Amino acid sequence: MNDASSSSFTDLGDGYGKDTWKAFYRGNVIHGASTSSFQNLGKGYAKDTWKVYYRGEEVSGASPSSFRVPK
């Protein structure tokens, strides 16, 4: 993860992480993710205030406020 700030990096688990400026999945930047609200939901899913992600990719049409991880 050459793009991560080591002083502010937090491992969120399941391949997700974030620093002050960027969110990551398995070392790749998740472009457009809001790091202040970014969180790992489990089973490959994550969300921020604006979007839901699966394995680092945006889930089209998913609403972060009502999204539930599939069982």
Backbone as CSV, one residue per row, in Angstrom:
resi,resn,N_x,N_y,N_z,CA_x,CA_y,CA_z,C_x,C_y,C_z
1,MET,0.834,-1.175,0.000,0.000,0.000,0.000,0.879,1.239,0.000
2,ASN,1.400,1.568,-1.117,2.286,2.723,-1.221,1.554,4.040,-1.039
3,ASP,0.241,4.058,-1.272,-0.528,5.294,-1.184,-1.028,5.592,0.225
4,ALA,-0.846,4.687,1.172,-1.378,4.862,2.521,-0.422,5.668,3.390
5,SER,-1.002,6.442,4.282,-0.232,7.167,5.286,-0.060,6.264,6.493
6,SER,1.156,5.849,6.756,1.389,4.903,7.854,1.045,5.494,9.214
7,SER,1.145,6.790,9.356,0.862,7.402,10.656,-0.628,7.447,10.986
8,SER,-1.490,7.380,9.968,-2.932,7.437,10.238,-3.689,6.206,9.757
9,PHE,-2.976,5.179,9.283,-3.638,4.001,8.730,-4.318,3.174,9.819
10,THR,-5.546,2.724,9.515,-6.296,1.846,10.408,-6.737,0.620,9.619
11,ASP,-6.412,-0.564,10.142,-6.867,-1.814,9.540,-8.295,-2.059,10.012
12,LEU,-9.243,-2.123,9.070,-10.650,-2.325,9.400,-11.067,-3.789,9.324
13,GLY,-10.160,-4.643,8.896,-10.441,-6.074,8.791,-11.010,-6.470,7.443
14,ASP,-10.947,-7.750,7.134,-11.491,-8.310,5.892,-10.915,-7.677,4.632
15,GLY,-9.687,-7.179,4.704,-9.041,-6.570,3.543,-9.253,-5.077,3.425
16,TYR,-10.100,-4.511,4.261,-10.369,-3.066,4.221,-9.463,-2.320,5.183
17,GLY,-9.154,-1.101,4.812,-8.380,-0.202,5.660,-8.606,1.228,5.213
18,LYS,-8.155,2.158,6.032,-8.265,3.562,5.659,-7.195,4.362,6.384
19,ASP,-6.873,5.487,5.789,-6.044,6.473,6.465,-6.829,7.782,6.458
20,THR,-6.193,8.864,6.725,-6.892,10.145,6.795,-7.528,10.552,5.468
21,TRP,-6.923,10.148,4.350,-7.354,10.637,3.043,-7.994,9.609,2.130
22,LYS,-7.685,8.323,2.310,-8.140,7.302,1.361,-8.619,6.040,2.079
23,ALA,-9.542,5.329,1.412,-9.961,4.006,1.864,-9.367,2.981,0.900
24,PHE,-9.136,1.760,1.403,-8.461,0.735,0.621,-9.165,-0.606,0.761
25,TYR,-9.063,-1.412,-0.289,-9.450,-2.817,-0.224,-8.297,-3.627,-0.792
26,ARG,-7.740,-4.487,0.025,-6.591,-5.319,-0.357,-5.487,-4.514,-1.030
27,GLY,-5.210,-3.352,-0.481,-4.120,-2.515,-0.963,-4.466,-1.590,-2.107
28,ASN,-5.667,-1.694,-2.648,-6.082,-0.825,-3.745,-6.968,0.308,-3.221
29,VAL,-6.751,1.490,-3.748,-7.537,2.656,-3.341,-8.985,2.501,-3.813
30,ILE,-9.916,2.814,-2.937,-11.337,2.859,-3.297,-11.625,4.314,-3.621
31,HIS,-11.623,4.634,-4.885,-11.763,6.018,-5.325,-13.132,6.584,-4.966
32,GLY,-13.123,7.764,-4.397,-14.360,8.452,-4.061,-14.933,8.108,-2.703
33,ALA,-14.331,7.172,-1.982,-14.848,6.796,-0.665,-14.587,7.914,0.345
34,SER,-15.541,8.137,1.209,-15.417,9.124,2.277,-14.802,8.451,3.501
35,THR,-13.566,8.774,3.800,-12.870,8.081,4.884,-13.435,8.404,6.261
36,SER,-14.014,9.570,6.432,-14.525,9.930,7.758,-15.676,9.026,8.195
37,SER,-16.427,8.484,7.245,-17.563,7.622,7.590,-17.388,6.180,7.116
38,PHE,-16.252,5.856,6.523,-16.036,4.529,5.937,-15.955,3.464,7.019
39,GLN,-16.690,2.351,6.810,-16.673,1.250,7.774,-16.871,-0.104,7.102
40,ASN,-16.229,-1.106,7.657,-16.354,-2.484,7.200,-17.644,-3.051,7.779
41,LEU,-18.457,-3.671,6.930,-19.711,-4.278,7.366,-19.609,-5.794,7.508
42,GLY,-18.538,-6.380,6.970,-18.358,-7.827,7.013,-18.787,-8.487,5.713
43,LYS,-18.337,-9.720,5.533,-18.647,-10.526,4.345,-18.295,-9.823,3.032
44,GLY,-17.262,-8.985,3.045,-16.812,-8.295,1.837,-17.459,-6.947,1.607
45,TYR,-18.399,-6.577,2.437,-19.123,-5.312,2.265,-18.567,-4.211,3.161
46,ALA,-18.688,-2.989,2.678,-18.317,-1.793,3.435,-19.231,-0.660,2.975
47,LYS,-19.235,0.421,3.737,-20.032,1.573,3.318,-19.435,2.850,3.883
48,ASP,-19.826,3.953,3.263,-19.580,5.276,3.810,-20.923,6.005,3.787
49,THR,-20.936,7.269,4.003,-22.193,8.016,4.022,-22.928,7.958,2.698
50,TRP,-22.201,7.826,1.589,-22.792,7.976,0.259,-22.949,6.700,-0.539
51,LYS,-22.108,5.685,-0.274,-22.085,4.493,-1.130,-21.889,3.215,-0.317
52,VAL,-22.274,2.104,-0.930,-22.013,0.767,-0.399,-20.998,0.114,-1.333
53,TYR,-20.079,-0.676,-0.782,-19.033,-1.321,-1.561,-19.018,-2.819,-1.280
54,TYR,-18.705,-3.596,-2.307,-18.487,-5.034,-2.154,-17.119,-5.342,-2.726
55,ARG,-16.248,-5.850,-1.877,-14.861,-6.132,-2.259,-14.218,-4.924,-2.939
56,GLY,-14.500,-3.746,-2.416,-13.867,-2.523,-2.890,-14.537,-1.846,-4.067
57,GLU,-15.578,-2.456,-4.613,-16.287,-1.889,-5.767,-17.658,-1.379,-5.338
58,GLU,-18.081,-0.272,-5.896,-19.374,0.301,-5.562,-20.527,-0.637,-5.949
59,VAL,-21.493,-0.778,-5.056,-22.698,-1.549,-5.329,-23.724,-0.567,-5.879
60,SER,-23.955,-0.625,-7.159,-24.847,0.316,-7.831,-26.264,0.234,-7.268
61,GLY,-26.825,1.383,-6.936,-28.200,1.462,-6.472,-28.418,1.141,-5.006
62,ALA,-27.376,0.746,-4.285,-27.528,0.421,-2.864,-27.517,1.700,-2.026
63,SER,-28.390,1.767,-1.054,-28.484,2.914,-0.154,-27.775,2.589,1.164
64,PRO,-26.747,3.353,1.518,-26.020,3.067,2.751,-26.894,3.116,4.013
65,SER,-27.904,3.959,4.001,-28.742,4.100,5.194,-29.647,2.895,5.437
66,SER,-30.001,2.155,4.398,-30.889,1.009,4.573,-30.245,-0.330,4.219
67,PHE,-29.002,-0.327,3.763,-28.344,-1.562,3.335,-28.105,-2.507,4.503
68,ARG,-28.372,-3.792,4.278,-28.073,-4.856,5.237,-27.257,-5.914,4.526
69,VAL,-26.249,-6.414,5.205,-25.397,-7.464,4.635,-26.230,-8.725,4.431
70,PRO,-26.187,-9.299,3.209,-26.945,-10.536,2.951,-26.475,-11.675,3.866
71,LYS,-27.401,-12.530,4.241,-27.065,-13.673,5.119,-26.469,-14.799,4.324
